[in-house]
Amino acid sequence: MKAASFEYQRPATLQDALRALADAGGAAKVMGGGQSLGPMLNLRLARPKQVVDVSSLGELRQVTAEGDLLRIGAAVTHAEIEDGVHPLLRDGLLQSVAAGIAYRAIRNRGTLGGSLAHADPAADWVLAMAALGAQIEIASPAGTRRVTMERFMHGAYTTELAEGDVLSAVLVPKLGMAARWGYFKFCRKTGEFAEASCAAVFDPSRKLARIVLGALDGAPQALPALAAEVARTAAMPSRETLRSAVAAALPGKDAVDRKLRVAAVERCLHQIFIPELCT
Ligand SMILES: Cc1cc2nc3c(=O)[nH]c(=O)nc-3n(C[C@H](O)[C@H](O)[C@H](O)COP(=O)(O)OP(=O)(O)OC[C@H]3O[C@@H](n4cnc5c(N)ncnc54)[C@H](O)[C@@H]3O)c2cc1C
């Protein structure tokens, strides 16, 4: 199937993009890399009158440091993060997550902001950014606001973005020198969306740990009690502890599904505490 006809716009500035969206009065769609929007247009699940392409806006392509935060423009592609094209992007977790998204052709065009705005529950960035405690920057004609990742994603394919908003950047707290991380996902084959996934960050110097499950029915789900135990003991929890944590977080899941998720958490935490098991 082919997309229904639409008017394509490629504004020169973020202000122009916001104006074009406001003028369209709800009949326009923002386009990042088009890797999810393209199929939706072709299947006619989306039939906008206008498509406003933000993928080459200078304001959305920058990577800067803001104190303890790394500010990554929404139009930076998965491949650019994977390749560490900007020195500030040469961070283990971000590069590793980017390299595991889909196939290189999709990573070449798909953007960080597009993936977060799309809010597929199985997507990698929604999970990684939840584990990192990132904030999302949203531009609108009224100004710019920042929301935590937890508040940003309301559920499957639903976010804090209102009509006419543009996701402009993601603010990622820099990990301390001593910080360690793990990221594990089960996929039927390389390049497919995850069936179960887990991301974890542990910073012993700050006694901070965050462990988050992904590929659920909705937004990623944190395991705060398990994270508190990891922060306190700085050790690999027992399988029984992992089982209890997952069962408490996901009471409705069947046994097979729970087992898959327990294994995802275990393999994710192995990367932090027993890395020799992961090579
Ligand atoms: C075969 C295939 C396999 C894939 N596998 C994976 C995978 O394993 N893991 C994974 O995480 N992803 C995967 N993806 C999704 C891929 O990462 C997409 O790049 C991503 O979901 C969308 O990013 P995009 O920049 O292409 O956004 P687009 O497709 O352009 O847009 C997606 C949605 O976000 C909105 N949008 C885009 N940018 C903005 C913005 N700046 N502000 C506001 N709204 C915006 C659009 O209006 C649209 O609703 C896969 C996609 C395909 C086609």
Ligand as a Chemical Component Dictionary entry (heavy atoms), coordinates in Angstrom:
data_LIG
# 
_chem_comp.id                   LIG 
_chem_comp.type                 NON-POLYMER 
_chem_comp.pdbx_formal_charge   0 
_chem_comp.three_letter_code    LIG 
# 
loop_
_chem_comp_atom.comp_id 
_chem_comp_atom.atom_id 
_chem_comp_atom.alt_atom_id 
_chem_comp_atom.type_symbol 
_chem_comp_atom.charge 
_chem_comp_atom.model_Cartn_x 
_chem_comp_atom.model_Cartn_y 
_chem_comp_atom.model_Cartn_z 
_chem_comp_atom.pdbx_ordinal 
LIG C1  C1  C 0 11.977 -3.296 11.053 1  
LIG C2  C2  C 0 12.129 -2.368 12.231 2  
LIG C3  C3  C 0 12.771 -2.840 13.369 3  
LIG C4  C4  C 0 12.918 -2.005 14.464 4  
LIG N1  N1  N 0 13.550 -2.500 15.579 5  
LIG C5  C5  C 0 13.716 -1.707 16.658 6  
LIG C6  C6  C 0 14.393 -2.174 17.824 7  
LIG O1  O1  O 0 14.884 -3.299 17.897 8  
LIG N2  N2  N 0 14.473 -1.329 18.886 9  
LIG C7  C7  C 0 13.970 -0.053 18.839 10 
LIG O2  O2  O 0 14.087 0.661  19.830 11 
LIG N3  N3  N 0 13.355 0.426  17.730 12 
LIG C8  C8  C 0 13.226 -0.362 16.649 13 
LIG N4  N4  N 0 12.600 0.139  15.532 14 
LIG C9  C9  C 0 12.084 1.531  15.538 15 
LIG C10 C10 C 0 13.181 2.503  15.094 16 
LIG O3  O3  O 0 14.109 2.636  16.152 17 
LIG C11 C11 C 0 12.637 3.902  14.752 18 
LIG O4  O4  O 0 13.703 4.647  14.338 19 
LIG C12 C12 C 0 11.979 4.694  15.855 20 
LIG O5  O5  O 0 10.953 4.041  16.517 21 
LIG C13 C13 C 0 11.321 5.952  15.305 22 
LIG O6  O6  O 0 12.263 6.900  15.112 23 
LIG P1  P1  P 0 12.170 7.867  13.870 24 
LIG O7  O7  O 0 13.142 8.958  14.084 25 
LIG O8  O8  O 0 12.282 7.078  12.619 26 
LIG O9  O9  O 0 10.705 8.493  14.050 27 
LIG P2  P2  P 0 9.535  8.650  12.987 28 
LIG O10 O10 O 0 9.218  7.338  12.375 29 
LIG O11 O11 O 0 9.798  9.771  12.073 30 
LIG O12 O12 O 0 8.344  9.089  13.970 31 
LIG C14 C14 C 0 7.776  8.192  14.896 32 
LIG C15 C15 C 0 6.682  8.930  15.683 33 
LIG O13 O13 O 0 7.271  9.945  16.495 34 
LIG C16 C16 C 0 6.824  11.251 16.109 35 
LIG N5  N5  N 0 8.028  12.103 16.140 36 
LIG C17 C17 C 0 9.215  11.858 15.532 37 
LIG N6  N6  N 0 10.123 12.777 15.894 38 
LIG C18 C18 C 0 9.496  13.626 16.746 39 
LIG C19 C19 C 0 9.912  14.790 17.467 40 
LIG N7  N7  N 0 11.171 15.244 17.418 41 
LIG N8  N8  N 0 8.988  15.416 18.222 42 
LIG C20 C20 C 0 7.723  14.960 18.308 43 
LIG N9  N9  N 0 7.275  13.850 17.670 44 
LIG C21 C21 C 0 8.154  13.210 16.906 45 
LIG C22 C22 C 0 6.211  11.093 14.736 46 
LIG O14 O14 O 0 5.164  12.031 14.514 47 
LIG C23 C23 C 0 5.676  9.657  14.799 48 
LIG O15 O15 O 0 4.425  9.647  15.461 49 
LIG C24 C24 C 0 12.437 -0.663 14.415 50 
LIG C25 C25 C 0 11.804 -0.184 13.264 51 
LIG C26 C26 C 0 11.653 -1.017 12.177 52 
LIG C27 C27 C 0 10.982 -0.465 10.952 53 
# 
loop_
_chem_comp_bond.comp_id 
_chem_comp_bond.atom_id_1 
_chem_comp_bond.atom_id_2 
_chem_comp_bond.value_order 
_chem_comp_bond.pdbx_ordinal 
LIG C1  C2  SING 1  
LIG C2  C3  SING 2  
LIG C2  C26 DOUB 3  
LIG C3  C4  DOUB 4  
LIG C4  N1  SING 5  
LIG C4  C24 SING 6  
LIG N1  C5  DOUB 7  
LIG C5  C6  SING 8  
LIG C5  C8  SING 9  
LIG C6  O1  DOUB 10 
LIG C6  N2  SING 11 
LIG N2  C7  SING 12 
LIG C7  O2  DOUB 13 
LIG C7  N3  SING 14 
LIG N3  C8  DOUB 15 
LIG C8  N4  SING 16 
LIG N4  C9  SING 17 
LIG N4  C24 SING 18 
LIG C9  C10 SING 19 
LIG C10 O3  SING 20 
LIG C10 C11 SING 21 
LIG C11 O4  SING 22 
LIG C11 C12 SING 23 
LIG C12 O5  SING 24 
LIG C12 C13 SING 25 
LIG C13 O6  SING 26 
LIG O6  P1  SING 27 
LIG P1  O7  DOUB 28 
LIG P1  O8  SING 29 
LIG P1  O9  SING 30 
LIG O9  P2  SING 31 
LIG P2  O10 DOUB 32 
LIG P2  O11 SING 33 
LIG P2  O12 SING 34 
LIG O12 C14 SING 35 
LIG C14 C15 SING 36 
LIG C15 O13 SING 37 
LIG C15 C23 SING 38 
LIG O13 C16 SING 39 
LIG C16 N5  SING 40 
LIG C16 C22 SING 41 
LIG N5  C17 SING 42 
LIG N5  C21 SING 43 
LIG C17 N6  DOUB 44 
LIG N6  C18 SING 45 
LIG C18 C19 SING 46 
LIG C18 C21 DOUB 47 
LIG C19 N7  SING 48 
LIG C19 N8  DOUB 49 
LIG N8  C20 SING 50 
LIG C20 N9  DOUB 51 
LIG N9  C21 SING 52 
LIG C22 O14 SING 53 
LIG C22 C23 SING 54 
LIG C23 O15 SING 55 
LIG C24 C25 DOUB 56 
LIG C25 C26 SING 57 
LIG C26 C27 SING 58 
# 
